Each structure stands twice: as structure tokens, then as C-alpha cells.
């Protein structure tokens, strides 16, 4: 069994009709990414794969379609990708694990933050919105798993395709933007706006949260608008893909991928790194153990974000270079990009599970609220709650991160 990789920037149904009118074989359409696009158009380049029982020379195929309808960039006869089913089923299992952990952790953060009368820190506005965004991201994972185990087919209809992608993209962008805003807020609250009234800072934070959601929606809308489902006439396989205007398909592909890299990683990672480094420097250089702990926590914010997101966006950039033909089109490259995008995508989703731990559970005051909500709610008369209240401190190991934010 051999596979013909046909890289095309045409409408899927047109390319399929063009090729199937010349060849009599089993058509199989594939897609690099399994669960939508982590960000708009992270995999909008259509990769058409055709399996045939007999090898052949496809370089002389006559394509019965107009140049504007069927633009074939490259065709290469390749061996069938080994262990593809094993890869997809393994990743499906990992996605389910992320779904379970992410649902539990983020649901706890949302519930406790809403129930708590006071959280001991004012960035809970960002914490709450971050948890809501991560929660909606993991809610969509079962839908992606259904597509993943069917080799990226989409049997759930066009409306579900659009809605699922929109929810996923808005909340993933929102999660990244809230992390970015939190880094800026913590530094400015400690250094420049320590004397600002609590009411005014709360109003500013709420306004910022609204603007973040609006920005995430605007960034996610274009790719969602162009999403469509298409069904193969030969084997009734349905896929969910982006179909951009035919006169500028390649430009749309590159633009959407660059927007996703710049707004989804490059700008946020730089802002997070710079402001947390400034925050670490703003902390007194004394050897106080609590302040040393604060520096380690700050460092972990930056490292975790980079570990989760950098590999994925490096692969996306390789994909862009491949589209632009800066990298030679080979079977090895296509197989690598297919595997790398799936694996690094899974790694980036782990961030939805790490955020609740890193930004909520590690905080002593939040742990107090968590224990009070789940353990001591019905034991107020035992004296245990009062004992913990006495030991509770508002500015201990998180003093450098949360002090003067009220």
C-alpha cells in the first residue's frame, strides 16, 4: 500500500473530483491535527492523501479543472505512514486523561472562588476567568476524541463543527490572554499602583477581563466563519475543514497561522517573561525563605508556559515554512509534521490542567478556602476552623505576588 501526498490549496471537493476522475482507487482524506486547531488556522493547509493498492506515476496526471479551482502544489508517492492508528488511539487516551483532570481541577477552582467570601488576593478575577476558559477548552475534548479515533473524520455535522471550533478557540486564546494580563497586573500592583483604591483596581480588572473575551472572540471568528464539512462521494467520509476565498487561499493560510503564532504565543510569552522577571527583581534581595519561594513560583510560571507552548508553535512555524516551500516537500517531512503537531498539541493542552495547580492550589490562602469549603464546612463548632483562621496569613509565601493588590 502506498500513499500519494497531494498538497493543494483548492477546495477539497474540487480536488477530490479532479483526482478521482482520473484514478480508480480508495480515497482517504487526512488532516494533521486531530482536535480542531488549537488556535485559528493552525492546520488550515489541506493535506490530501490517496491510498492505492498499486503504485503509479502520478506526475503526468491530467487535472480536469480550472487553475483557480485546482492548484496542485506538489505530488509525491509515499509509503503508508506506519503506526498511525497506534498514534491516534494513544493520543485519544491522553486526551481523555486531560479531560478528566482538567474538568475536576478547573471546576473546583470556579466553585471555590465563587463560594469564598474572600480569597485573600484580588487577582481572583483573573483566576476565575482563567479557570472558566480552561474548563470550556477541556469540555470540547470529548468531541475531538470522537474525531481522533475515526482518523480525524467529522461525523457530527457542520453546525457542531463551527460551534465546537469557536468555543475551543475563544477559550484557548482567552486562557493565554488571562495569563498574560495576570503577569502585568501583579507587577504593576506591587510597584506602581500600590496606593490605588481597591474599588478602582477591581473595576479596571473587570474591564480588562471583558476586553480579553472580546479580543479572543474577534481573533477566533475568521477561521470559524470559513469552516465547512465536506463528504467524499466514494466512501462517505466527512471532514471539517477551512475553505478560504479561492483567489487568496495561500495568503489566508499563512496569515491565519502567523496570527495564531504571534497572538497565541510570541507576544504573550514575551510579556509574561518580562513582567515576571521585573516582579522577581522588585522583590527584596533578602534571604527570607518566603521571598525565595516567591521567586521560584515566579520562575515556574514562565518555564511551564514555555514548556507547554513552545514545542507546538515551533512545529507550526515549520508547517508555515513547508507551505512557503522554504522546506523541501518530502514524505518524511509530512509524516513528521503530522506526528509532531498531534503530540505537541496534546502537550499544550496539559496547560489547562497545570493552571489550577500553579495559580490557585499552590496559594496558601486558596488552600485555606478550599479546605474550609470541602472539609470544615460542617465542623465550625469543633474549633478546627478557628485554629486555621489563627494560622492563616494574608501575605506569607505569596507576599511578593499578592501584597498591595487590594
TIMAR-262416 format. One line per field, with one value per residue (C-alpha): residue in one letter; z, y, x. Coordinates in nm, 2 decimals, always signed. Last residue first. Layout:
<atoms>
residu	c(A_...)
c3	c(Z_...)
c2	c(Y_...)
c1	c(X_...)
</atoms>
This chain:
<atoms>
residu	c(X_X_X_X_X_X_X_X_X_X_X_X_X_X_X_X_X_X_X_X_X_X_X_X_X_X_X_X_X_X_X_X_X_X_X_X_X_X_X_X_X_X_X_X_X_X_X_X_X_X_X_X_X_X_X_X_X_X_X_X_X_X_X_X_X_X_X_X_X_X_X_X_X_X_X_X_X_X_X_X_X_X_X_X_X_X_X_X_X_X_X_X_X_X_X_X_X_X_X_X_X_X_X_X_X_X_X_X_X_X_X_X_X_X_X_X_X_X_X_X_X_X_X_X_X_X_X_X_X_X_X_X_X_X_X_X_X_X_X_X_X_X_X_X_X_X_X_X_X_X_X_X_X_X_X_X_X_X_X_X_X_X_X_X_X_X_X_X_X_X_X_X_X_X_X_X_X_X_X_X_X_X_X_X_X_X_X_X_X_X_X_X_X_X_X_X_X_X_X_X_X_X_X_X_X_X_X_X_X_X_X_X_X_X_X_X_X_X_X_X_X_X_X_X_X_X_X_X_X_X_X_X_X_X_X_X_X_X_X_X_X_X_X_X_X_X_X_X_X_X_X_X_X_X_X_X_X_X_X_X_X_X_X_X_X_X_X_X_X_X_X_X_X_X_X_X_X_X_X_X_X_X_X_X_X_X_X_X_X_X_X_X_X_X_X_X_X_X_X_X_X_X_X_X_X_X_X_X_X_X_X_X_X_X_X_X_X_X_X_X_X_X_X_X_X_X_X_X_X_X_X_X_X_X_X_X_X_X_X_X_X_X_X_X_X_X_X_X_X_X_X_X_X_X_X_X_X_X_X_X_X_X_X_X_X_X_X_X_X_X_X_X_X_X_X_X_X_X_X_X_X_X_X_X_X_X_X_X_X_X_X_X_X_X_X_X_X_X_X_X_X_X_X_X_X_X)
c3	c(+4.73_+4.53_+4.79_+4.85_+4.60_+4.43_+4.67_+4.97_+4.83_+5.08_+5.35_+5.29_+5.41_+5.69_+5.82_+6.15_+6.35_+6.09_+6.09_+6.47_+6.42_+6.16_+6.39_+6.69_+6.66_+6.63_+6.26_+6.16_+5.88_+5.63_+5.76_+5.49_+5.15_+5.17_+5.45_+5.30_+4.96_+5.12_+5.32_+5.00_+4.84_+5.12_+5.09_+4.72_+4.54_+4.47_+4.27_+4.00_+3.96_+4.05_+3.85_+3.56_+3.53_+3.40_+3.12_+3.05_+2.96_+2.64_+2.51_+2.54_+2.34_+2.06_+2.07_+2.00_+1.72_+1.55_+1.58_+1.43_+1.12_+1.08_+1.09_+0.84_+0.61_+0.64_+0.58_+0.27_+0.13_+0.03_+0.06_+0.33_+0.23_+0.02_+0.16_+0.28_+0.44_+0.61_+0.76_+0.88_+1.04_+1.21_+1.34_+1.47_+1.67_+1.79_+1.94_+2.10_+2.27_+2.42_+2.72_+2.81_+2.76_+2.99_+3.25_+3.25_+3.28_+3.57_+3.74_+3.76_+3.95_+4.19_+4.25_+4.32_+4.57_+4.75_+4.79_+4.93_+5.18_+5.28_+5.36_+5.20_+5.13_+4.78_+4.82_+4.55_+4.26_+4.07_+4.07_+3.95_+3.67_+3.57_+3.59_+3.37_+3.10_+3.08_+3.07_+2.81_+2.59_+2.62_+2.54_+2.23_+2.07_+2.18_+2.08_+1.94_+1.72_+1.65_+1.58_+1.37_+1.17_+1.11_+1.00_+0.76_+0.60_+0.53_+0.42_+0.17_+0.03_-0.03_-0.19_-0.51_-0.37_-0.07_+0.23_+0.29_+0.65_+0.71_+0.89_+0.73_+0.62_+0.48_+0.25_+0.07_-0.29_-0.27_+0.00_+0.23_+0.31_+0.63_+0.63_+0.83_+0.68_+0.95_+1.22_+1.08_+1.09_+1.43_+1.66_+1.68_+1.73_+2.01_+2.19_+2.17_+2.31_+2.60_+2.68_+2.67_+2.93_+3.15_+3.13_+3.23_+3.53_+3.63_+3.60_+3.82_+4.08_+4.07_+4.13_+4.42_+4.59_+4.58_+4.42_+4.66_+4.54_+4.18_+4.06_+4.21_+4.36_+4.16_+3.84_+3.87_+3.96_+3.69_+3.41_+3.49_+3.53_+3.20_+3.02_+3.20_+3.11_+2.74_+2.73_+2.87_+2.65_+2.34_+2.44_+2.54_+2.21_+2.00_+2.17_+2.17_+1.81_+1.70_+1.87_+1.73_+1.38_+1.36_+1.55_+1.29_+1.01_+1.12_+1.38_+1.16_+1.14_+1.03_+1.20_+1.18_+1.34_+1.68_+1.65_+1.55_+1.86_+2.07_+1.94_+2.06_+2.40_+2.42_+2.39_+2.77_+2.81_+2.65_+2.83_+3.17_+3.07_+2.99_+3.32_+3.52_+3.36_+3.42_+3.79_+3.83_+3.65_+3.90_+4.18_+4.11_+4.42_+4.68_+5.02_+4.86_+5.04_+5.07_+4.90_+4.71_+4.37_+4.40_+4.55_+4.26_+3.98_+4.12_+4.19_+3.83_+3.70_+3.88_+3.81_+3.44_+3.37_+3.53_+3.34_+3.01_+3.03_+3.08_+2.79_+2.57_+2.67_+2.56_+2.23_+2.19_+2.22_+1.97_+1.72_+1.75_+1.73_+1.42_+1.26_+1.33_+0.99_+0.74_+0.40_+0.17_-0.04_-0.40_-0.41_-0.56_-0.52_-0.55_-0.72_-0.78_-0.85_-0.88_-0.99_-1.24_-1.39_-1.36_-1.54_-1.39_-1.63_-1.43_-1.56_-1.22_-1.09_-1.17_-1.02_-0.73_-0.69_-0.40_-0.39_-0.10_-0.16_+0.08_+0.06_+0.30_+0.34_+0.50_+0.77_+1.04_+1.30_+1.13_+1.44_+1.75_+1.89_+1.56_+1.57_+1.76_+1.55_+1.37_+1.05_+0.85_+0.63_+0.33_+0.22_-0.13_-0.24_-0.60_-0.95_-1.07_-1.33_-1.22_-0.87_-0.89_-1.01_-0.81_-0.49_-0.57_-0.63_-0.31_-0.10_-0.23_-0.35_-0.18_-0.26_-0.14_-0.29_-0.08_-0.27_-0.04_-0.10_+0.00)
c2	c(+4.54_+4.43_+4.55_+4.21_+3.94_+3.82_+3.94_+3.82_+3.48_+3.29_+3.49_+3.78_+3.71_+3.47_+3.20_+3.04_+3.20_+3.11_+2.75_+2.73_+2.88_+2.62_+2.34_+2.47_+2.19_+2.42_+2.51_+2.14_+2.13_+2.35_+2.23_+1.98_+2.10_+2.47_+2.54_+2.32_+2.50_+2.84_+2.76_+2.62_+2.95_+3.14_+2.91_+2.96_+2.64_+2.54_+2.85_+2.97_+2.67_+2.40_+2.54_+2.63_+2.28_+2.10_+2.35_+2.36_+1.99_+2.11_+2.23_+1.88_+1.72_+1.98_+1.89_+1.52_+1.59_+1.86_+1.64_+1.33_+1.51_+1.73_+1.43_+1.23_+1.53_+1.59_+1.22_+1.22_+1.51_+1.87_+2.07_+2.34_+2.70_+2.59_+2.85_+2.58_+2.40_+2.72_+2.76_+2.40_+2.45_+2.76_+2.53_+2.29_+2.56_+2.67_+2.33_+2.29_+2.64_+2.60_+2.36_+2.40_+2.78_+2.83_+2.60_+2.78_+3.13_+3.04_+2.82_+3.12_+3.32_+3.03_+3.00_+3.38_+3.35_+3.07_+3.28_+3.55_+3.31_+3.19_+3.54_+3.57_+3.94_+4.06_+4.25_+4.16_+4.40_+4.19_+3.89_+4.12_+4.25_+3.89_+3.82_+4.12_+4.03_+3.66_+3.70_+3.98_+3.78_+3.46_+3.65_+3.83_+3.52_+3.26_+3.29_+3.64_+3.59_+3.22_+3.23_+3.54_+3.38_+3.07_+3.28_+3.49_+3.20_+3.02_+3.33_+3.42_+3.07_+3.08_+3.42_+3.40_+3.09_+3.26_+3.03_+2.69_+2.57_+2.20_+1.96_+1.61_+1.35_+1.01_+0.87_+0.63_+0.74_+1.07_+1.21_+1.44_+1.80_+2.00_+2.37_+2.62_+2.96_+3.16_+2.97_+3.09_+3.45_+3.44_+3.32_+3.65_+3.85_+3.62_+3.62_+4.01_+4.03_+3.79_+3.99_+4.32_+4.19_+4.07_+4.41_+4.59_+4.36_+4.43_+4.81_+4.80_+4.60_+4.84_+5.13_+4.96_+4.87_+5.22_+5.29_+5.32_+5.01_+5.12_+5.14_+4.86_+4.58_+4.64_+4.70_+4.37_+4.16_+4.32_+4.26_+3.89_+3.85_+4.01_+3.75_+3.45_+3.60_+3.63_+3.26_+3.14_+3.36_+3.23_+2.88_+2.99_+3.16_+2.88_+2.59_+2.75_+2.86_+2.51_+2.34_+2.57_+2.55_+2.17_+2.12_+2.33_+2.14_+1.79_+1.54_+1.27_+1.46_+1.24_+1.29_+0.92_+0.80_+0.78_+1.14_+1.27_+1.11_+1.24_+1.59_+1.58_+1.45_+1.74_+2.02_+2.04_+2.07_+2.41_+2.52_+2.45_+2.63_+2.94_+2.92_+2.86_+3.16_+3.38_+3.28_+3.33_+3.67_+3.80_+3.61_+3.86_+4.04_+3.82_+3.69_+3.48_+3.64_+3.53_+3.20_+3.04_+3.19_+3.11_+2.77_+2.67_+2.80_+2.65_+2.31_+2.31_+2.38_+2.09_+1.83_+1.92_+1.94_+1.61_+1.43_+1.60_+1.56_+1.19_+1.17_+1.35_+1.10_+0.81_+0.98_+1.04_+0.66_+0.59_+0.84_+0.71_+0.34_+0.41_+0.59_+0.31_+0.33_+0.61_+0.45_+0.47_+0.79_+0.90_+1.27_+1.54_+1.91_+2.25_+2.14_+2.43_+2.31_+2.56_+2.87_+2.67_+2.53_+2.16_+1.83_+1.75_+1.54_+1.31_+1.30_+1.33_+1.05_+0.76_+0.45_+0.22_-0.04_-0.08_+0.29_+0.53_+0.90_+1.16_+1.53_+1.77_+2.08_+2.37_+2.50_+2.34_+2.62_+2.80_+2.96_+2.84_+2.49_+2.39_+2.13_+1.83_+1.59_+1.79_+1.68_+1.60_+1.31_+1.23_+0.87_+0.78_+0.42_+0.38_+0.44_+0.73_+1.00_+1.13_+1.07_+1.33_+1.62_+1.53_+1.52_+1.85_+2.01_+1.87_+1.99_+2.34_+2.42_+2.49_+2.16_+1.93_+1.59_+1.32_+0.99_+0.69_+0.34_+0.00)
c1	c(-0.62_-0.33_-0.08_+0.06_-0.02_+0.29_+0.56_+0.36_+0.28_+0.49_+0.33_+0.10_-0.25_-0.16_-0.39_-0.27_-0.55_-0.81_-0.68_-0.74_-1.09_-1.17_-1.06_-1.26_-1.50_-1.80_-1.73_-1.73_-1.98_-1.80_-1.46_-1.37_-1.49_-1.54_-1.30_-1.03_-1.06_-1.06_-0.75_-0.59_-0.66_-0.49_-0.19_-0.15_-0.03_-0.38_-0.46_-0.22_+0.01_-0.24_-0.53_-0.30_-0.15_-0.45_-0.53_-0.16_-0.18_-0.35_-0.01_+0.13_-0.15_-0.09_+0.28_+0.19_-0.06_+0.15_+0.47_+0.31_+0.16_+0.46_+0.70_+0.49_+0.48_+0.86_+0.94_+0.72_+0.90_+0.83_+1.15_+1.15_+1.13_+0.84_+0.61_+0.38_+0.67_+0.80_+0.45_+0.45_+0.79_+0.64_+0.36_+0.62_+0.79_+0.45_+0.38_+0.72_+0.70_+0.35_+0.37_+0.74_+0.72_+0.42_+0.57_+0.90_+0.75_+0.51_+0.78_+1.02_+0.75_+0.70_+1.07_+1.09_+0.80_+0.98_+1.29_+1.06_+0.92_+1.26_+1.39_+1.73_+1.69_+1.70_+1.37_+1.12_+1.12_+1.37_+1.12_+0.84_+1.06_+1.13_+0.76_+0.69_+0.94_+0.86_+0.49_+0.51_+0.74_+0.53_+0.21_+0.35_+0.51_+0.25_-0.12_-0.10_+0.21_+0.17_-0.20_-0.17_+0.11_-0.11_-0.40_-0.19_-0.02_-0.34_-0.52_-0.24_-0.25_-0.62_-0.62_-0.84_-1.02_-1.16_-1.09_-1.23_-1.15_-1.21_-1.44_-1.43_-1.69_-1.62_-1.89_-1.66_-1.66_-1.85_-1.62_-1.81_-1.73_-1.79_-1.73_-1.53_-1.48_-1.66_-1.47_-1.14_-1.25_-1.42_-1.13_-0.94_-1.25_-1.38_-1.04_-1.04_-1.39_-1.31_-0.99_-1.18_-1.43_-1.15_-0.97_-1.29_-1.32_-0.96_-1.01_-1.32_-1.14_-0.85_-1.08_-1.26_-0.93_-0.81_-0.47_-0.18_+0.01_-0.04_+0.32_+0.54_+0.33_+0.01_+0.21_+0.39_+0.09_-0.13_+0.12_+0.16_-0.21_-0.28_-0.06_-0.22_-0.56_-0.46_-0.35_-0.67_-0.87_-0.70_-0.79_-1.14_-1.21_-1.05_-1.24_-1.57_-1.54_-1.42_-1.70_-1.96_-1.84_-1.80_-2.12_-2.30_-2.13_-2.23_-2.12_-1.94_-1.61_-1.32_-0.99_-0.88_-1.20_-1.04_-0.95_-1.29_-1.46_-1.16_-1.22_-1.58_-1.46_-1.21_-1.47_-1.53_-1.15_-1.14_-1.45_-1.29_-0.97_-1.17_-1.36_-1.04_-0.88_-1.19_-1.18_-0.81_-0.83_-1.09_-0.90_-0.63_-0.76_-0.59_-0.70_-0.98_-1.27_-1.63_-1.54_-1.83_-1.74_-1.37_-1.44_-1.67_-1.45_-1.13_-1.30_-1.44_-1.09_-0.94_-1.21_-1.26_-0.89_-0.81_-1.09_-1.03_-0.65_-0.70_-0.94_-0.68_-0.42_-0.64_-0.71_-0.34_-0.28_-0.55_-0.41_-0.05_-0.15_-0.36_-0.07_+0.17_+0.34_+0.25_+0.18_+0.48_+0.50_+0.44_+0.48_+0.26_+0.32_+0.15_-0.17_-0.40_-0.75_-1.02_-0.84_-0.64_-0.95_-1.02_-0.96_-0.62_-0.42_-0.19_+0.16_+0.33_+0.11_+0.35_+0.20_+0.20_-0.08_-0.32_-0.39_-0.43_-0.50_-0.39_-0.49_-0.33_-0.54_-0.35_-0.57_-0.36_-0.30_-0.59_-0.73_-0.56_-0.55_-0.70_-0.97_-0.88_-0.68_-0.43_-0.26_-0.56_-0.64_-0.86_-0.88_-0.99_-0.99_-0.88_-0.99_-0.79_-0.86_-1.20_-1.10_-0.82_-1.03_-1.33_-1.13_-0.96_-1.29_-1.44_-1.15_-1.15_-0.80_-0.47_-0.33_-0.05_-0.11_+0.05_+0.01_+0.01_+0.13_+0.00)
</atoms>
